[in-house]
C-alpha cells in the first residue's frame, strides 16, 4: 500500500502491517464517505504501530527460585528468562501468594536499591510499559530452604585402609546437628586420585541390607540418597586409591538447601590413601630357642 490509496470497507479486515523490515511506526488515515470525500469536521487520525521485541524465553527450571531459611533472595534470573539479551525491559506483577504468611500487613515482594529502603510490591502493581505480544503470564515459585546443615570444617579428611574399601558413618552427611541434617543428599562430583594407567576409578556404592548394591551417579541428574541410607554408603577404591567427592544437601522436596550466605549447602570429603607398603623385619634365632619380637618371646618353628 502507498500513501494516498483508498481502501474500501470490505478490505479493512485484510489490511496488515509487515514488521519484518521495520520496528513499528505510525499510520495516518482519513475516514471517507461513499463519495470518497472526508466527513465534514473529521480530522486525520494517527494510528501508532508498536512492534514487540523478541519474546523472552522461560524454562520450567528457571521459574523455581530457592531462598535461604528466613532470608532473602533475588529474582532476576527467573524474571529475565534463559537469554538475558531477550529479557523484557519491565514486568507487571500478577498475583502474590505467600505460604503460611505470619505478617499479613506487609508483602514479601519488594524493590530495594543497594543500601536503600524497601518499596513493597502488591498484586496489580505495574512495572512494565507495554505487554510483549505473545507472552503468557509467568509464575515464579519461591521455595524457602530449611536451616542448612553445618560441618566443623569445609572438608572432611578420611584415611583409607589398604583395601581401599571404606564404610561411611552417617554423621559425615548429617553434619554437626541432627536437627539440621539434610533429608537427602546428591553427589555433585567424584574424582579419583592419580593412579597408574588403566587403573579402575573409585566409586561410591549404596549397599542395602538385602545385599543389593547401587553405584552412585553424580551431577544434577545423579543418584538422590535418602537420610536413612547415609550409613549404607561405601567407598570402593579398587585397591588403595584415594580421591575426593562433593555432595549437596537437599531438603524434603529434593531441592538444594541454600545457606544464610545465599549459596548451595555442600560438603567435600577427601579420601586419603593409607600406606601401600608393608615393612618386614627379619630376625633370626636358633631352632627351638625363643625369639624376641617387640618385647615378646615367640617359639621359632623349623619351617614356615
C-alpha positions in Angstrom: 0.0 0.0 0.0 1.1 3.5 -0.7 0.2 6.9 0.8 -3.0 8.3 -0.8 -4.5 5.0 -1.7 -8.2 4.5 -0.8 -9.4 1.2 0.9 -12.9 0.0 0.8 -14.7 -1.0 4.0 -14.8 -4.6 2.7 -11.0 -4.7 2.6 -10.3 -3.2 6.0 -10.1 -6.8 7.5 -7.3 -7.6 5.1 -5.2 -4.7 5.9 -2.0 -5.7 7.8 1.4 -4.3 8.8 4.6 -6.2 7.9 7.2 -5.6 10.7 9.9 -7.6 9.1 11.7 -4.7 7.7 10.8 -2.1 10.3 10.4 -1.6 14.0 6.9 -0.2 14.2 5.8 3.3 13.1 2.7 5.3 12.5 -0.2 5.2 10.1 -2.2 8.4 9.3 -5.6 7.9 7.7 -8.8 9.9 6.9 -12.3 8.4 7.0 -14.1 8.9 3.7 -17.8 8.8 2.8 -19.4 6.9 -0.1 -18.5 9.8 -2.4 -14.8 9.4 -1.5 -14.9 12.7 0.4 -13.7 13.3 4.0 -16.5 13.5 6.5 -17.3 17.1 7.5 -15.4 18.1 10.6 -13.4 14.9 10.8 -9.6 15.3 11.2 -7.0 12.8 10.0 -6.4 10.0 12.6 -2.9 8.7 13.5 -2.5 5.0 14.5 0.7 4.1 16.3 2.3 0.7 15.5 4.2 -0.8 18.4 6.3 -3.8 17.5 7.1 -6.1 20.4 10.8 -7.0 20.9 12.0 -10.6 20.6 10.0 -12.7 23.0 11.8 -13.6 26.3 12.3 -17.3 26.8 11.4 -19.0 30.0 12.0 -22.6 31.1 10.4 -24.5 33.9 13.6 -24.9 35.9 14.4 -21.2 35.9 11.0 -20.4 37.4 11.7 -22.0 40.7 13.8 -19.8 42.9 15.5 -21.0 46.2 16.0 -18.7 49.1 17.7 -19.2 52.5 15.7 -20.0 55.6 14.2 -16.8 56.9 16.4 -15.0 54.4 16.2 -13.0 51.1 16.7 -14.0 47.5 16.8 -12.0 44.3 14.5 -13.0 41.4 16.5 -11.5 38.5 17.5 -14.8 36.9 13.9 -16.1 36.8 12.4 -12.9 35.6 14.9 -12.3 32.8 14.4 -15.7 31.2 17.1 -18.0 29.8 18.6 -15.4 27.4 19.4 -12.1 29.0 19.7 -10.4 25.6 15.9 -11.1 25.2 15.0 -10.0 28.7 11.8 -7.9 29.0 12.5 -4.2 29.7 9.9 -4.3 32.5 7.3 -6.6 34.1 3.9 -6.4 35.7 3.1 -8.2 38.9 0.1 -10.6 38.6 -0.6 -12.4 41.8 1.4 -12.9 45.0 0.7 -16.0 47.2 2.7 -16.4 50.4 2.6 -19.7 52.2 2.0 -19.7 55.9 2.2 -15.9 56.0 2.8 -14.6 59.5 2.9 -10.9 58.5 -0.2 -10.1 56.5 0.4 -6.3 56.7 3.5 -6.4 54.5 4.3 -8.0 51.2 7.2 -10.4 50.9 7.9 -9.0 47.4 9.7 -5.7 47.3 12.1 -3.5 45.3 15.2 -2.3 47.0 18.2 -0.4 45.8 21.6 -1.2 47.3 21.5 0.2 50.8 18.1 1.8 50.2 14.7 1.4 51.6 12.2 -1.3 50.5 9.3 -0.4 48.3 6.7 -3.2 48.7 5.0 -4.6 45.6 1.5 -5.8 45.6 -0.8 -7.6 43.1 -1.6 -5.4 40.1 1.4 -3.2 40.6 2.7 -2.1 37.1 6.4 -2.4 36.4 6.2 -2.6 32.6 5.4 0.0 29.9 3.7 -2.4 27.5 2.9 -6.1 27.3 5.0 -8.1 24.9 2.6 -9.7 22.5 2.5 -13.4 22.5 4.0 -13.9 26.0 1.7 -15.7 28.6 1.9 -14.6 32.2 4.7 -16.5 34.0 4.6 -17.9 37.5 7.7 -17.9 39.8 7.7 -20.3 42.7 9.6 -19.2 45.7 11.0 -22.2 47.7 12.4 -21.4 51.2 15.1 -23.7 52.4 15.2 -25.2 55.9 18.1 -24.3 58.1 21.3 -25.5 56.4 23.4 -28.3 58.0 26.9 -27.4 59.2 30.2 -29.1 59.5 33.2 -28.2 61.6 35.5 -27.9 58.5 34.9 -27.3 54.8 36.4 -30.7 54.0 36.3 -34.0 55.9 39.5 -36.0 55.6 39.3 -39.7 55.9 42.1 -42.3 55.8 41.6 -45.4 53.6 42.7 -48.9 54.7 44.9 -50.8 52.4 42.0 -52.5 50.7 40.6 -49.1 49.6 37.2 -50.0 51.0 35.6 -47.6 53.4 32.2 -47.7 55.2 30.9 -44.2 56.0 29.2 -43.2 59.2 26.0 -41.2 58.7 27.4 -38.3 60.7 29.6 -37.4 57.8 26.5 -36.5 55.8 24.2 -35.2 58.6 26.7 -32.6 59.9 27.2 -31.4 63.4 23.4 -31.2 64.3 21.0 -33.9 63.6 18.2 -31.4 63.8 19.5 -29.6 60.7 20.5 -32.8 58.8 19.5 -32.9 55.2 16.6 -35.1 54.2 18.5 -36.2 51.1 22.0 -35.7 49.5 23.2 -35.8 45.9 26.9 -36.3 44.9 27.8 -33.4 42.7 31.3 -34.7 41.6 33.7 -37.6 42.3 37.4 -37.5 41.4 39.9 -40.3 41.8 43.5 -39.7 42.9 46.2 -40.1 40.3 46.7 -43.8 39.5 48.6 -45.9 37.1 47.3 -46.0 33.6 44.4 -48.4 33.2 43.6 -48.4 36.9 39.9 -48.5 37.7 38.4 -45.3 39.1 36.9 -45.3 42.6 33.2 -45.5 43.1 30.6 -44.7 45.8 28.2 -47.5 46.4 25.0 -47.8 48.3 24.9 -51.3 49.9 21.4 -52.2 51.1 20.7 -54.7 53.9 19.2 -57.1 51.4 22.6 -57.3 49.7 21.8 -55.1 46.7 24.5 -52.7 45.5 23.8 -49.4 43.7 26.7 -47.5 42.1 26.1 -43.8 42.9 26.0 -41.5 39.8 27.0 -37.8 40.0 25.8 -34.5 38.8 22.4 -32.7 38.6 20.7 -35.9 37.5 22.7 -38.1 39.8 21.5 -40.5 42.5 19.5 -38.9 45.3 20.3 -40.6 48.6 17.8 -40.5 51.5 18.9 -39.9 55.1 18.0 -43.4 56.1 20.7 -44.7 53.7 23.5 -42.3 54.7 25.0 -45.1 56.9 24.9 -47.6 54.0 27.3 -45.7 51.7 30.7 -47.2 50.9 33.8 -46.0 49.1 35.2 -48.6 46.7 38.8 -47.6 45.8 39.6 -50.8 43.8 42.7 -51.1 45.9 44.4 -48.4 47.9 43.3 -45.4 45.8 42.2 -42.1 47.3 40.1 -39.3 45.8 37.5 -36.6 46.5 33.8 -36.3 46.3 31.5 -33.3 46.8 27.9 -33.7 47.9 25.0 -31.3 48.1 22.4 -31.1 50.9 18.8 -31.4 49.7 15.6 -30.7 51.6 12.5 -32.9 51.9 11.3 -31.8 48.5 14.7 -32.7 47.0 15.5 -29.0 46.4 19.0 -27.8 47.1 19.3 -26.2 50.5 20.6 -22.6 50.5 22.8 -21.3 53.3 22.3 -18.0 55.0 25.0 -16.6 52.7 22.8 -17.5 49.7 25.0 -20.3 48.3 24.4 -24.1 47.9 24.8 -26.1 51.1 27.5 -28.7 50.2 30.4 -30.5 51.7 33.6 -32.1 50.4 35.1 -35.4 51.6 38.8 -36.2 50.9 39.7 -39.9 50.9 43.4 -40.2 51.6 45.1 -43.5 50.7 46.8 -45.4 53.5 50.3 -46.8 53.3 50.8 -49.1 50.3 53.9 -50.7 51.8 54.4 -53.3 54.5 57.8 -53.4 56.3 59.2 -56.8 57.1 61.7 -57.1 59.9 63.9 -60.2 59.6 65.2 -61.7 62.9 66.9 -65.0 63.5 67.4 -67.3 66.4 68.5 -70.9 66.8 65.8 -73.5 66.3 63.9 -74.2 69.4 65.2 -71.1 71.1 62.8 -68.2 71.9 62.7 -65.2 69.5 62.2 -61.8 70.9 59.9 -59.6 68.8 58.5 -56.3 70.1 59.5 -57.4 73.7 57.6 -60.7 73.5 59.0 -64.2 73.2 57.9 -66.5 70.4 58.9 -70.1 69.6 60.8 -70.4 66.3 59.3 -73.0 64.0 61.6 -75.2 62.0 59.7 -74.4 58.8 57.3 -71.7 57.7 
